[in-house]
Amino acid sequence: MLHCRRGVGVLTALAALVIAGCASSHSPSTAPAAAARTTSSSAGPAATTTQIFTPYRRSGAPTAGVVAHRSGSCFTKSITVASTSAYRCLAANAILDPCFVAPGSTHVLDCYTTPWAHAVQLRVVKLPSANVAAHITRPWALELTGGRRCVVTNGTAPILRGIALGYQCTDGDAGLRGGAAGAVLSALYRASDGAVATCRVVTVWRTAAS
C-alpha cells in the first residue's frame, strides 16, 4: 500500500509535502493536508542522513555474514558504488556488483546486492589489471519515508516527469531529486500499481572511496 499524501502542483504545497513525507497522486482526502500542517515546525524536517557502508568488520569477516559461495571472475571496477576496492564480477550467468576484495586476499571477494543483504562470497583466479574506477556520485541505496528501501540499477532507467527512475524498490521504482549534502532530499516514487508519490529520503547509503 502506498502510504503517501496527495500532491498538488504548486511550490509551496510541494515544500509542505516534502516535510510531511510523501505526496501521492491518488485518493484525494482532506486528512493528509491537516497532517502536513501538524508535522511542520520552526526547526523543519530532519536532514537526510548518510550511512557509510563497511563491507568487513575489524575481524575481517563480512559485515552481515555470508549466504552463499560461488566461483567466478571479475572484469572491471564496480559501476554501482564509488569504491576503488569494489569490482563488477560474474558468477555463472549472474552479474555481481559491488564485490569487495577480502582483507589480505587477492582471490576472494564478498558481493552485496544491497547494503543490508548478506554477502555472496566469490572466489576468482585473479583480479583484473588495474583500471580507472568509475566516477560515481549517486548514492548506492535509499530509504524513503514509510521504511521503503530502494537500490540503484545500472540499466536504462525509465523517465517520469523528467526524472530518471534509477532505483529499484521492493514494490516499485524511484528517482532521486537533486539536492546538496546535508539537505532534505526527496525522491519521485512509482509503486508497482502505478501510483506516483514524492517522498522524503530518510537515509542514503554510500561506500567509502577506497
C-alpha positions as CSV (number, residue, x, y, z in Angstrom):
1,M,0.0,0.0,0.0
2,L,1.3,3.5,-0.9
3,H,1.2,5.5,2.3
4,C,1.8,8.9,0.8
5,R,-0.1,12.1,0.8
6,R,-1.8,13.6,-2.2
7,G,0.3,16.1,-4.2
8,V,-0.6,19.5,-5.6
9,G,1.3,21.2,-8.4
10,V,2.5,24.4,-6.6
11,L,5.8,25.1,-5.0
12,T,4.5,26.0,-1.6
13,A,2.5,22.8,-1.3
14,L,5.4,20.7,-2.5
15,A,7.6,22.1,0.3
16,A,4.9,21.1,2.8
17,L,4.7,17.6,1.2
18,V,8.4,17.1,1.4
19,I,8.2,17.9,5.1
20,A,5.3,15.6,5.6
21,G,6.9,12.7,3.8
22,C,5.2,11.5,0.6
23,A,2.8,13.1,-1.9
24,S,0.6,10.7,-3.8
25,S,-1.3,11.4,-7.0
26,H,-4.2,9.1,-5.9
27,S,-7.1,9.2,-3.4
28,P,-7.8,12.9,-2.6
29,S,-8.5,13.5,1.1
30,T,-8.7,16.4,3.5
31,A,-7.0,14.5,6.3
32,P,-3.5,14.5,4.8
33,A,-3.4,18.2,4.4
34,A,-4.1,18.6,8.1
35,A,-1.4,16.0,8.8
36,A,1.1,18.1,6.7
37,R,0.3,21.1,8.8
38,T,0.9,19.3,12.1
39,T,4.2,17.9,11.1
40,S,5.8,21.3,10.2
41,S,7.8,23.1,12.8
42,S,10.1,26.0,13.1
43,A,13.1,23.6,13.1
44,G,11.9,22.0,9.8
45,P,12.3,18.3,8.9
46,A,15.5,16.3,9.8
47,A,18.1,16.4,7.0
48,T,18.6,13.2,5.1
49,T,21.3,11.1,6.9
50,T,24.1,9.3,5.2
51,Q,25.2,5.8,6.1
52,I,28.7,4.7,5.0
53,F,28.6,1.0,4.2
54,T,31.6,-1.1,5.5
55,P,31.8,-4.5,3.9
56,Y,34.0,-6.0,6.6
57,R,34.2,-6.0,10.4
58,R,37.5,-5.3,12.1
59,S,38.0,-9.1,12.3
60,G,37.9,-9.3,8.5
61,A,34.6,-11.1,8.4
62,P,31.9,-9.8,6.1
63,T,29.7,-7.4,7.9
64,A,26.4,-9.3,7.6
65,G,27.7,-12.8,7.1
66,V,27.8,-15.0,4.0
67,V,24.7,-16.5,2.4
68,A,26.4,-18.4,-0.5
69,H,29.7,-19.3,-2.0
70,R,30.4,-19.1,-5.7
71,S,33.3,-19.3,-8.2
72,G,33.6,-16.7,-11.0
73,S,35.6,-13.9,-12.4
74,C,35.8,-10.1,-12.2
75,F,36.2,-8.0,-15.3
76,T,36.2,-4.3,-14.2
77,K,35.8,-1.9,-11.3
78,S,32.4,-1.5,-9.9
79,I,29.9,0.7,-11.7
80,T,27.5,0.6,-8.8
81,V,29.4,2.2,-5.9
82,A,32.2,4.8,-5.6
83,S,34.9,2.5,-4.1
84,T,38.2,1.7,-5.7
85,S,38.3,-1.6,-3.9
86,A,35.0,-2.8,-5.4
87,Y,34.6,-4.8,-8.6
88,R,32.0,-5.9,-11.1
89,C,32.1,-9.7,-11.4
90,L,30.3,-12.7,-13.0
91,A,29.3,-16.0,-11.4
92,A,27.5,-18.4,-13.8
93,N,25.2,-16.0,-15.7
94,A,24.7,-13.6,-12.8
95,I,26.5,-10.2,-12.6
96,L,27.6,-9.3,-9.0
97,D,28.3,-5.7,-8.3
98,P,29.7,-4.5,-6.0
99,C,32.2,-7.2,-4.9
100,F,34.8,-6.1,-2.3
101,V,38.2,-7.7,-2.0
102,A,38.5,-9.6,1.3
103,P,41.2,-8.3,3.6
104,G,44.6,-9.9,2.9
105,S,43.3,-11.7,-0.2
106,T,43.5,-11.3,-4.0
107,H,41.3,-14.3,-4.8
108,V,38.2,-13.9,-2.5
109,L,35.6,-11.2,-2.7
110,D,32.3,-10.6,-1.0
111,C,29.5,-9.3,-3.1
112,Y,26.4,-7.5,-1.9
113,T,23.1,-6.9,-3.7
114,T,22.2,-4.2,-1.2
115,P,23.8,-2.6,1.8
116,W,21.6,-4.6,4.1
117,A,21.9,-8.0,2.5
118,H,24.2,-11.0,3.4
119,A,27.2,-11.4,1.1
120,V,27.8,-13.9,-1.7
121,Q,31.4,-14.9,-1.3
122,L,33.2,-15.2,-4.7
123,R,36.4,-17.0,-5.4
124,V,38.3,-15.9,-8.5
125,V,41.6,-16.9,-10.2
126,K,42.8,-13.3,-10.4
127,L,41.6,-9.8,-10.3
128,P,41.5,-7.7,-13.5
129,S,44.5,-5.5,-14.3
130,A,44.4,-2.1,-12.7
131,N,41.9,0.2,-14.3
132,V,40.3,3.5,-13.5
133,A,37.3,3.4,-11.2
134,A,34.1,4.9,-12.4
135,H,33.2,8.4,-11.2
136,I,30.1,7.8,-9.2
137,T,28.3,10.5,-7.2
138,R,24.9,9.0,-6.7
139,P,24.1,7.0,-3.5
140,W,24.0,3.2,-3.7
141,A,20.7,2.9,-1.9
142,L,17.8,5.0,-0.4
143,E,15.3,4.6,2.4
144,L,12.1,6.6,1.9
145,T,9.6,7.6,4.5
146,G,7.5,4.6,5.5
147,G,10.5,2.3,5.5
148,R,10.6,1.7,1.7
149,R,14.1,0.8,0.6
150,C,15.5,1.1,-2.9
151,V,18.8,0.2,-4.6
152,V,20.4,1.7,-7.6
153,T,20.1,-0.1,-11.0
154,N,22.6,0.1,-13.9
155,G,20.3,-0.4,-16.8
156,T,18.5,2.2,-18.8
157,A,16.1,3.9,-16.4
158,P,12.6,4.9,-17.3
159,I,11.9,8.7,-17.3
160,L,8.9,10.0,-15.3
161,R,8.2,13.7,-15.1
162,G,11.7,14.5,-16.2
163,I,13.3,12.3,-13.5
164,A,15.1,9.0,-14.2
165,L,13.8,6.2,-12.0
166,G,17.2,4.7,-11.5
167,Y,16.4,2.9,-8.2
168,Q,14.6,-0.4,-7.8
169,C,12.4,-0.7,-4.8
170,T,10.7,-3.8,-3.4
171,D,7.3,-2.7,-4.7
172,G,8.2,-0.1,-7.4
173,D,10.9,2.2,-8.6
174,A,12.2,5.7,-7.7
175,G,14.3,8.6,-8.9
176,L,16.4,10.8,-6.6
177,R,15.8,14.5,-7.0
178,G,18.7,16.9,-6.9
179,G,19.9,18.3,-3.6
180,A,23.0,19.2,-1.7
181,A,24.6,17.1,1.1
182,G,23.1,17.8,4.4
183,A,19.8,18.8,2.9
184,V,16.4,17.2,3.0
185,L,16.4,15.1,-0.2
186,S,13.3,13.8,-1.9
187,A,12.6,11.1,-4.5
188,L,9.9,10.5,-7.1
189,Y,8.4,7.1,-6.3
190,R,6.2,4.9,-8.6
191,A,4.6,1.9,-7.0
192,S,4.0,-1.3,-8.8
193,D,0.3,-0.4,-9.2
194,G,1.2,2.8,-11.0
195,A,0.6,5.2,-8.1
196,V,3.1,8.1,-8.0
197,A,4.4,9.9,-5.0
198,T,7.0,12.4,-3.9
199,C,8.7,11.0,-0.8
200,R,11.3,12.4,1.6
201,V,14.5,10.4,1.6
202,V,15.3,9.5,5.2
203,T,18.7,7.8,4.6
204,V,21.1,7.3,1.7
205,W,23.8,4.6,1.7
206,R,27.3,5.2,0.2
207,T,30.6,3.4,0.4
208,A,34.0,4.8,1.4
209,A,36.0,5.9,-1.7
210,S,38.8,3.4,-1.1
